[in-house]
């Protein structure tokens, strides 16, 4: 497997998504959205609420503020919704609802032990990202953690987060030495747009194999636990 095109042979930098890829989502994003929608007066029994929830599901992986800007055209309401979402998500994390996906931590340790650089990325704010990392005890697990604000403000599906990981570490000299890993089509589009040598989808989150491949996955794994075998050729 290690020698196949797009399999990750020669990878030096691994850019890993969080929720749904390395961190169990468990419906937390949808629950936090529900809280934000209530705060903004969206009728939970109305058709508009259902349409908005469908959009949230479809755009899993995108920067959250971008999602709210689409749902609430006025910038002030989008920012209000984003703040409400983050408060609700942070409360769920603080309540112990945040957990690593099986095999995630061991896989990251194995990759780093083999000399690869590992960067965690997210569509959440930096504060929420750090809250999750703290809750999991992952402060020293990876080389770097990035949110959209760390990459100029644009999140996925733009290539910015992946390219920022490349620019801010010494893990790789070429985009083709980078593997971008995630559970959503937006993660795949980010990796493909960045020119990553491997764009790896995992089936532990929001989107199925068909969506992942359609959006640019070069390989689809059952979980991040299979990543070391793919990237290290074992």
N, C-alpha and C positions, 0 to 999 in steps of 0.2 A: 504493500500500500504506500510506503514512504516514497517510492520513486515515481508515482503517478503524477501527471500534471494536475495542479490544483489540490494535491493531497497535503501539502504543507512541508514537503521535503525542502531542507535548507532554511527553515523558519528560524529567525533569531528573536523576533518580537511578537508577543501574543497580546492582542487587544480584546479583552473580555468584557462583555455586557454583564450587568448585575441581575436585576429582577427577571426571573424566568430562565436565566442561564446559569448563574452561580448562586443566586439567592432565590429561595422559594417565594413565589408571588402569593399563592394561596388566596387569590381574590382581593388582596389588599389594595391594589390600584383601583379596582371597581368600587370597593367600599369607600375609599377616600374620595373618589369622584362623586359618589352618592351624597356624601356629606357636603361637598362643595356645592353641588347642585341645589341642595336644600337651602343652604345659606343664601344663595342667589335667587331664591324664590321659584325655582323650577318645580312644577307640579309633578310629583313622583308617579302619578297615575296617568299623566298626559302623554300624548303621542310624541311631543317634542322631547320629553325625557328619554323615551325609548330610542329615538333617532340619535340623540347625543351619546347615549351609552354604546350604541352600535359603532359610532365614530371612534369613541375611546378604544374599543376593542380592536377595530381595524387598524388604528394608528399606534398600537402598542410599540414602544421603542422610540417613538418620536419625542422630542423635547416637550415637556409638559406645558410650558408656557405657549409654545406654538399651537398645541392642541386647543388650549383655552382661547387663544386669539381667533381660531377658526370658529369655535362654538359661540363666543361672545364677541361680536364685531368691535365693540367699543373697548379701547385699550384699558380704561379704568376698570371695567367689569372683568376683563380677562385677567388683570392683575389681582383683582379681588378673589376671583375663582381660584387662581393659582395659589394664593396665600391660604385660602381655606382648605384646598387640597393638601398642601404641605403640612398644615397643622393636624389634619385628620390622619395623614400617613405617619407623621412623627409620633402621634399618640398611639397608633397601632404598634409601631416599633417599640416604643417605651413600655407597652403592655406585654412585651415578650412574644409578639406575633411574627417576628422576623427570624428566619432560620436559613442556614446554608443548605443548598441542595446536596444530596448524597454524592460523595466523591469529589465535590468541588475543591475543598481545601486541600485534600491529598493531591489532586491533580496539579493545582497551582504550585504546591511545594515540590512536586516531582519535576515540573517544567523548569522551575528556578534552579533546582539542584543540578539540572542538566546544562545550566548556563544560559537559558532563555530569559529575556526580560518580559515581565508580565505587568500590564496596565489594566486597571478596572475603569470602565466608562459607564455613564448613566445618562438618562434623560431628566433625572431629578436635579434639583438645585444642589450646590456644593454642601450646604448645611445638612440637607437630608441624606446625601450620600455619606457624609462623615458620620451621621447618626447611625446609619446602617452598619458601616464599618466598625464603629465602636461597639454596637450591640453584639456583633459577631466576634469581636476580639481580633479583628483582621488588621490592626494598625500597622503591623510589621510584615504582613503576609505578601504584599506586592511591592513593586518598585515605584508605582505612581497611581494616583486615582484622579480622573478628570471628569468634569461635568461640562455642559455646553458653555457656561461662562468662561471656562478655562481655554476655550477654543474659539473665542471671538463672538460667542453668543448663539451661533447656529448649532443645533443638535443634529441628530440623524433625521432624514436619510442623507444629509450632506456628508462629504468625506472629512469634514474638519476635525472631528474627535480622533479619528484614526490617524490623520496626518499630524495632529498635535502630539499624539503619543510618540510618533516617529521622531518629531523634531525635538521633543523634550527629554528623550532618553538616548542612550548610546547603544541601544540594543540592535539596531539595524542600520545599514547604509543605503538601502534600496527598498522601495515599497514592496518589491517582490519577495523580500525576506520577512514580510509581515503577514500574520494570520489574524483575521478579524472574526470573532466568534460571537454568536447571539442566537436568540430564539425567535426573532421577528424578521419580517421582510424588510423593515427599515434598517436593521442591523446589516442585512445582506447588501442592501443598496449602498450603505455607507462604505462597506468593505470593497465592493466592486468599483465604486466611484473613486476610491483612494488608490486603486490599482494593486490591492493586496494579492500576494501570491496564493493565498488560501482564504476563501470566504466560507466559513464553517457554520452550518446551521445545527441547532440542537432541538430535540423534540420535547423539552421539559417546560415549554412556556406557551406563548400566545398563538403561534402559527404552525400549520402543518407542513409536511415535507413539500407538497406541491407549491404552496405559497413561497417557501424558502427558496426552492430551486428557481421559481419564476422570477424572483427578485435578485438572483445572482449567486446563490450558494453553489460552490464547486463540490461540496461534499456535505452530507447530512448525517449526523450521529444521533444515537439515542439520547445521550447525555454528555455533559462535559467530562464525565468520568472516563470516556473513551478518548479524550483529547491527547494524553501523553502517548498512547499507542500510535495514533495518527501522526503526530508531529515528530516524535522521536524514532519512528520506524520500528517499534518493538512489537 
